């Protein structure tokens, strides 16, 4: 099997720093149900629901990268919840299994890694729905080895499950940090990315099951609501 070289551990990883209480926007979209079938617009979309970003560099570069980002950094223990809580992401040393030094700043992760150091990418699905993924590392798609893009790949992450990626599927070579020059990765927004940038794009899986809406409780009504004729639905 062509993806046998990728280490996939479909087990729940250690919990994140803070409990996830957010509901992704597509879980509150009434278009999720269409004649009882899983045919929501989000499931057919070619635009990712979320792109989680991580910039890496040597320990000496971290201070400069964080200063350039010019936001409030926070140290990450194990995994960081990304975006609206759809997934969590983290990095560990492939040889020792220890979590690498990571900080979250400005909505992305900053990872300290030495050139030629082997590492693993940890991704955890925090939602009750399956996700399709595409992973770009240093400008290359992790599965195909071609130029990275925000297109659904064969990588799938089931509800509340996790995976660990430690090598390129197309070559079976381990993931190695490369030498990063400058701070270009901070400002790269193209799907192809660049050296020093890791991007994990996520979509609601096309075969995700339709879910039933749940009317909100009276305690959730907006202040001043007397007769809630139109009670919105939430998806869980």
Secondary structure, 3 states (H helix, E strand, C coil): CCCCCCCCCCCCCCCCCCCCCCCCHHHHCHHHCECCECCCHHHHCCCCCEEEEEEEECHHHHHHHHHHHCCCCEEECCCEEECCCCEEEEEEECCCCCECCEEEECCEEEEECCCCCEEEEEEEECCCCCEEEEEEECCEECCCCCECCCCCCCEEECCCCEEEECECCCCCCECECCCCCCCHHHHCCCCCCCCCEEEEEEEECCCCCCCCCEECCHHHCCCCCCCCCCCCEECC
